[in-house]
Amino acid sequence: MSATGISVVGIGLGGAQVVGSPVSIVGAFTTFPFVLMSAALVYTGYWLARSSQYGTYADRVLIWTGCAAGTFAAVALLVLMSMNGFAANAVPTSPLADMLTAGALAGALVGLYDAQSRERLVALETERDRVEAFARKAESLNRYGKALNQSRDVYEVSALSIEVLELLIGSRDAAVVLVDDETTVVDSTIPDQHRSFLERAAETMAPREPMQVTRCPQDVDMSLPSALDGAEIVAVPVPTGTDGRMVLMALPGAEDPYTEEDLDLLASLSAHVGTAISSVQTDDALSAA
């Protein structure tokens, strides 16, 4: 709507310049710059119609265009009325049309700058909110890390890991699978009907780089059951001190995929889990001695 309005203004002002121009070489030279200004307005409207850069702030360009054109025309009218012997029919090219055209173009330029500034401000605020949210989650994860280090066995480590995966990282479902001589699902909020799939997926992803996020099916040749209703499962293998691995597995919502920040938190969680498992094994070894 705003783009169409600016183009219509440009066409109207251009027509007014052509109609009001004296038929002479001098008149053509004096009118030509303002015709170019009108053409610039038409192009501005065309460009705005094809661009989504300014989003909801594009209307501000039309507002600035109209206000500036009116202001310039009002100033011209006051100056002309204050001149001695002013007669409208004695002016070869209408000063009002010239000032309207110049004002409209100036307003369009200011409006574009204003819309761009506001769009950039919104982007900066969004980025600030994202960074603050990540900082809060990282702080919460550090508190969970302290709790993980106080765990007495792998079951407490698993329970806290599930809590972090779902409440902090925002997973729809999660599971912790221990891959050793045997594969065991330690904890899971994923329906039991998918247990065999979880075990196979954990066995497939356990040999991957420890503490690194692996995505299924992007990184492994394995498809997800359609009943899971998810685009992917992400997993992080954590060494258990022996030849085994504890695999943290998380399933995002179908319409809420993980962000890079979520994956960073998942990698950080795996480091806390690795430290907690090492602490549990050390305590078990001391108790056995």
Buried (B, 14 or more C-beta within 10 A) or exposed (E): EBBEBBBBBBBBBBEBBEEBBEEEEEBEEBBEEBBBBBBBBBEBBBBBBEEEEBEEBBBBBBBBBBBBBBBBBEEBEEEBEEEEEEEEEEBEBBBBBBBBBBBBBBBBBBBBEBBBEBBEEEEEEEEEEEEEEBEEBBEBBEEBBEBBBEBEEBEBBBEBBBBBBBEBBBBBBBBBBBBEEEBBBBBBBBEEEBBEBBBEBBBBBBEBEBBEBBBBEEBBEEEBEEEBEBBBBBBBBBBBEEEBBBBBBBBBBEEEEBBEBBBBBBBBBBBBBBBBBBBBBEEEEEEEE
